[in-house]
Amino acid sequence: MGEFDNKEREEVFSKKVRAGKRTYFFDVKATRSGDYYLTLTESKKRLEDGVFVKHKIFLYKEDFEKFVEGLNETVDYIKTHQDVVEKRYEYSENHEAAVKGISDDYSF
């Protein structure tokens, strides 16, 4: 067994997005043959015991276009049927998120 025979492949690039009580990880990894793929991980702390629960999906480059198309279509559907208020999170020194609501609906 070689160094890269483990289940988790070598990480090429990583982007971490904090959103309130959830953190999303966008990780680019390489297969043994050098092809890149994307893992999307949602991590959320369980209130009962403080354990971080992670959900992960794998997205392969041949599926990017269809995936993005489906994502955009469903996001557009929600945006046209309901107001979407994006939240901005500001982290204090004790790492608790303070949420500030932001809306595209401005009236002057």
C-alpha positions, 0 to 999 in steps of 0.5 A, spaced: 500 500 500 502 506 497 502 513 501 496 515 496 492 508 497 487 511 502 480 513 501 481 520 501 485 523 495 490 528 495 487 535 496 489 540 490 485 546 493 480 548 498 475 553 500 472 554 506 465 558 507 462 559 514 455 561 514 452 561 521 452 555 524 454 551 518 461 551 514 461 549 507 468 546 504 469 546 497 475 541 496 478 539 489 482 533 489 486 528 484 484 521 483 490 516 482 490 518 474 491 526 476 483 527 474 480 533 479 474 532 482 470 536 487 467 534 494 462 539 497 462 538 505 457 541 510 459 541 517 454 543 522 455 542 530 450 538 533 447 542 539 446 535 543 453 533 544 457 538 540 459 533 535 460 536 528 456 532 523 458 532 516 455 531 509 459 530 503 457 529 496 462 528 490 462 532 484 466 529 477 468 534 472 464 531 467 457 533 471 459 540 472 455 543 467 449 539 468 450 540 476 450 548 475 444 548 470 440 544 476 443 548 481 441 555 478 434 553 475 432 551 482 435 557 486 432 562 480 425 558 482 426 560 489 428 567 488 422 568 483 417 565 488 419 568 495 424 573 497 431 571 499 434 575 504 442 573 504 445 573 511 452 576 513 455 573 518 460 577 522 465 573 527 466 576 534 472 574 538 469 568 541 467 565 534 460 566 535 456 568 529 452 575 529 447 575 523 446 581 519 440 581 514 441 584 507 435 585 502 436 586 495 429 590 496 431 597 498 426 603 498 428 610 498 
